Amino acid sequence: MAVDTQNATGEIREWVKENVTGSGELSDEYQLIENGVLTSLQTVELVMFLEERFGISVEDEELDEENFGTVGSIASLVASKTWRRS
């Protein structure tokens, strides 16, 4: 089942809010890694959430700032992986 970027964005933003920032709101383009919001452990936890929730597999080489730098880039990665499967 393909997931669109907008739906993925909402779920990822909620996960980040619940597990990383508390109640703090972040824009979809806020730099999560660059600004120290996401630690390496939180990134691993996020990957586990993405794999379980969206039924995707995130490869080690995809764990970089290009794919995990912002909520928007994470959502784009998820959408591209679910699109390829459907």
CYANA upper distance limits for C-alpha pairs under 8 A (distance plus 0.5 A):
  1 MET  CA     82 THR  CA      6.89
  1 MET  CA     83 TRP  CA      7.87
  1 MET  CA     85 ARG  CA      7.77
  1 MET  CA     86 SER  CA      5.88
  2 ALA  CA     79 ALA  CA      7.33
  2 ALA  CA     82 THR  CA      5.20
  2 ALA  CA     83 TRP  CA      5.16
  2 ALA  CA     84 ARG  CA      8.40
  2 ALA  CA     85 ARG  CA      7.84
  2 ALA  CA     86 SER  CA      6.31
  3 VAL  CA      7 ASN  CA      7.27
  3 VAL  CA      8 ALA  CA      7.13
  3 VAL  CA     54 PHE  CA      8.39
  3 VAL  CA     78 VAL  CA      7.97
  3 VAL  CA     79 ALA  CA      5.74
  3 VAL  CA     82 THR  CA      6.40
  3 VAL  CA     83 TRP  CA      7.34
  4 ASP  CA      8 ALA  CA      6.86
  4 ASP  CA     79 ALA  CA      5.94
  5 THR  CA      9 THR  CA      6.38
  5 THR  CA     72 GLY  CA      8.36
  5 THR  CA     75 ALA  CA      5.82
  5 THR  CA     76 SER  CA      6.14
  5 THR  CA     78 VAL  CA      8.04
  5 THR  CA     79 ALA  CA      5.90
  6 GLN  CA     10 GLY  CA      6.98
  6 GLN  CA     75 ALA  CA      8.10
  7 ASN  CA     11 GLU  CA      7.08
  8 ALA  CA     12 ILE  CA      6.53
  8 ALA  CA     75 ALA  CA      5.66
  8 ALA  CA     78 VAL  CA      7.50
  8 ALA  CA     79 ALA  CA      7.57
  9 THR  CA     13 ARG  CA      6.41
  9 THR  CA     28 ASP  CA      8.05
  9 THR  CA     71 VAL  CA      6.86
  9 THR  CA     72 GLY  CA      6.75
  9 THR  CA     74 ILE  CA      8.28
  9 THR  CA     75 ALA  CA      5.59
 10 GLY  CA     14 GLU  CA      6.70
 11 GLU  CA     15 TRP  CA      6.75
 12 ILE  CA     16 VAL  CA      6.67
 12 ILE  CA     71 VAL  CA      7.04
 12 ILE  CA     74 ILE  CA      8.27
 12 ILE  CA     75 ALA  CA      7.59
 13 ARG  CA     17 LYS  CA      6.58
 13 ARG  CA     26 LEU  CA      8.22
 13 ARG  CA     28 ASP  CA      8.16
 13 ARG  CA     71 VAL  CA      6.83
 14 GLU  CA     18 GLU  CA      6.58
 15 TRP  CA     19 ASN  CA      6.33
 15 TRP  CA     20 VAL  CA      8.26
 15 TRP  CA     46 LEU  CA      8.32
 16 VAL  CA     20 VAL  CA      5.57
 16 VAL  CA     21 THR  CA      6.86
 17 LYS  CA     21 THR  CA      5.46
 17 LYS  CA     22 GLY  CA      5.80
 17 LYS  CA     23 SER  CA      6.25
 17 LYS  CA     24 GLY  CA      6.78
 17 LYS  CA     25 GLU  CA      7.34
 18 GLU  CA     22 GLY  CA      5.89
 18 GLU  CA     23 SER  CA      7.44
 20 VAL  CA     37 VAL  CA      7.73
 20 VAL  CA     38 LEU  CA      7.60
 20 VAL  CA     42 GLN  CA      7.89
 21 THR  CA     25 GLU  CA      8.13
 21 THR  CA     37 VAL  CA      8.00
 26 LEU  CA     30 TYR  CA      6.70
 27 SER  CA     71 VAL  CA      8.30
 28 ASP  CA     70 THR  CA      6.70
 28 ASP  CA     71 VAL  CA      5.38
 28 ASP  CA     72 GLY  CA      5.46
 29 GLU  CA     70 THR  CA      5.73
 29 GLU  CA     71 VAL  CA      6.92
 29 GLU  CA     72 GLY  CA      6.45
 29 GLU  CA     73 SER  CA      8.44
 30 TYR  CA     70 THR  CA      6.18
 30 TYR  CA     71 VAL  CA      7.93
 31 GLN  CA     35 ASN  CA      6.27
 31 GLN  CA     37 VAL  CA      8.47
 31 GLN  CA     69 GLY  CA      5.97
 31 GLN  CA     70 THR  CA      5.69
 32 LEU  CA     36 GLY  CA      6.69
 32 LEU  CA     37 VAL  CA      5.37
 32 LEU  CA     38 LEU  CA      6.01
 32 LEU  CA     68 PHE  CA      8.15
 32 LEU  CA     69 GLY  CA      5.88
 32 LEU  CA     70 THR  CA      5.97
 32 LEU  CA     71 VAL  CA      8.23
 33 ILE  CA     37 VAL  CA      6.38
 33 ILE  CA     38 LEU  CA      5.83
 33 ILE  CA     39 THR  CA      7.72
 33 ILE  CA     65 GLU  CA      7.33
 33 ILE  CA     68 PHE  CA      7.95
 33 ILE  CA     69 GLY  CA      5.99
 33 ILE  CA     70 THR  CA      8.24
 34 GLU  CA     69 GLY  CA      7.68
 38 LEU  CA     42 GLN  CA      6.29
 38 LEU  CA     43 THR  CA      6.69
 39 THR  CA     43 THR  CA      6.63
 40 SER  CA     44 VAL  CA      6.88
 41 LEU  CA     45 GLU  CA      6.82
 42 GLN  CA     46 LEU  CA      6.49
 43 THR  CA     47 VAL  CA      6.65
 44 VAL  CA     48 MET  CA      6.81
 45 GLU  CA     49 PHE  CA      6.81
 46 LEU  CA     50 LEU  CA      6.66
 47 VAL  CA     51 GLU  CA      6.57
 47 VAL  CA     58 VAL  CA      7.36
 48 MET  CA     52 GLU  CA      6.66
 49 PHE  CA     53 ARG  CA      6.30
 50 LEU  CA     54 PHE  CA      6.10
 50 LEU  CA     55 GLY  CA      7.83
 50 LEU  CA     56 ILE  CA      7.46
 50 LEU  CA     78 VAL  CA      8.06
 51 GLU  CA     55 GLY  CA      5.55
 51 GLU  CA     56 ILE  CA      5.18
 51 GLU  CA     57 SER  CA      6.05
 51 GLU  CA     58 VAL  CA      7.52
 52 GLU  CA     56 ILE  CA      7.81
 54 PHE  CA     78 VAL  CA      7.93
 54 PHE  CA     82 THR  CA      7.91
 55 GLY  CA     82 THR  CA      8.34
 56 ILE  CA     78 VAL  CA      7.93
 56 ILE  CA     81 LYS  CA      7.02
 56 ILE  CA     82 THR  CA      7.27
 58 VAL  CA     62 GLU  CA      7.00
 58 VAL  CA     63 LEU  CA      8.17
 59 GLU  CA     63 LEU  CA      7.61
 62 GLU  CA     67 ASN  CA      6.98
 63 LEU  CA     67 ASN  CA      7.12
 63 LEU  CA     68 PHE  CA      7.16
 64 ASP  CA     68 PHE  CA      6.39
 64 ASP  CA     69 GLY  CA      7.92
 65 GLU  CA     69 GLY  CA      4.85
 66 GLU  CA     73 SER  CA      7.48
 67 ASN  CA     73 SER  CA      5.74
 67 ASN  CA     74 ILE  CA      5.99
 67 ASN  CA     76 SER  CA      8.46
 67 ASN  CA     77 LEU  CA      6.82
 68 PHE  CA     73 SER  CA      6.57
 68 PHE  CA     74 ILE  CA      5.69
 69 GLY  CA     73 SER  CA      6.95
 69 GLY  CA     74 ILE  CA      7.89
 70 THR  CA     74 ILE  CA      6.81
 71 VAL  CA     75 ALA  CA      6.67
 72 GLY  CA     76 SER  CA      6.70
 73 SER  CA     77 LEU  CA      6.77
 74 ILE  CA     78 VAL  CA      6.81
 75 ALA  CA     79 ALA  CA      6.55
 76 SER  CA     80 SER  CA      6.55
 77 LEU  CA     81 LYS  CA      6.74
 78 VAL  CA     82 THR  CA      6.71
 79 ALA  CA     83 TRP  CA      6.42
 80 SER  CA     84 ARG  CA      6.79
 81 LYS  CA     85 ARG  CA      7.09
 82 THR  CA     86 SER  CA      6.98
